[in-house]
């Protein structure tokens, strides 16, 4: 899965993306925000399956 950064136009894979804490009331153990490694813009928030 790759995401296109709306800010800088780079195509970023999940492995390349910077993982940051979520915002609001989302559980950070279950959700992670993926950000562009070049410009830091938020790409998407994904669900992380429990082990």
N, C-alpha and C positions, 0 to 999 in steps of 0.2 A: 504494500500500500504506500503510495506517495501522495503528498499534498503539495499544491502549488501555493507559494507565498504571494498574497495579494500586494504586499508592500514592495518586495524586491524582485519578484518573478521567478525565484529559484524553485525548482522541483526538489522536495525534501522527502527522503524516506524516513520511516519510523525510527530506524537505527541511527540516523544522522540528527534527528530532532533533539532539541534540548528539552528535558522534562522539568516542568515547574509545578509547584503546588497549585491546586485549583482555587477558584474564588467563590465567594458566597458560602452557602451551607453545604456544598458537596463534600462528601467523605473522601479525604485525601488517600485513604487506604484502598479505595475502590476506583477513584478517578484521577487522571493525570492530564495536565495541559501540555500539549506539544507545541514548541516554539521553533522558529527558524534559527539555525545556527549562525547565519550571516547578519541578520538585522534584528533578531529577537522578537519579531512580531508573532502573535499567537496564531497557530495554524488550526488547531482543533483540540477539543477535550475528548478523551477516550476513556472507556470503561476498562478497568483492569480486573480480570477474573480472580476470585480468591483461590488460593492453592488448595 
